[in-house]
């Protein structure tokens, strides 16, 4: 599953294995091995993959994020309220569509 997730995220970003490898200072064969389930990224690489793909490490590792949290450090009360309101709107839309 991790292999497919990494490939999907890379392709969604529109970059090649070689381009991802270059961003990580790794060989293209390392990225290829991840995508073929021959190997997995090290714990040291995961935060950088997360940054490049713009997703959480949990998403890369296919960990259930239904109870995910959002870091609101540095946000004021109004900004936090906007986030909560947005999450509630998504819930309403999902409920209407099921």
C-alpha positions, 0 to 999 in steps of 0.5 A: 500500500505504501508503494502505491501511495508514494507512486500516486503522490509523486504522479499527482505532483507531476514529477518523475522518479528521478526528480523526486530522488534529486529532491531527496538527494537519493538515487532514482533506484531508491524511489523505484524500489519504494514504488515496487515494494522492494524497500520502504523509505527510512524514518529520516526520509518520511518528513521530507517526503511529507513536505514535498508531497504536502501531506502528513507522514500518516497519509504516506504510510496509509495510516487511518487519519479519521481522527487526525488533528490539525496543529493550530499553533499561531492561529487566532480564535477567528482562524480556528473558528474558520477551520472548525466551520470548514470541517463541519461543512465537509461533514454536512456535504458528505452526509448529504451525498451518502 
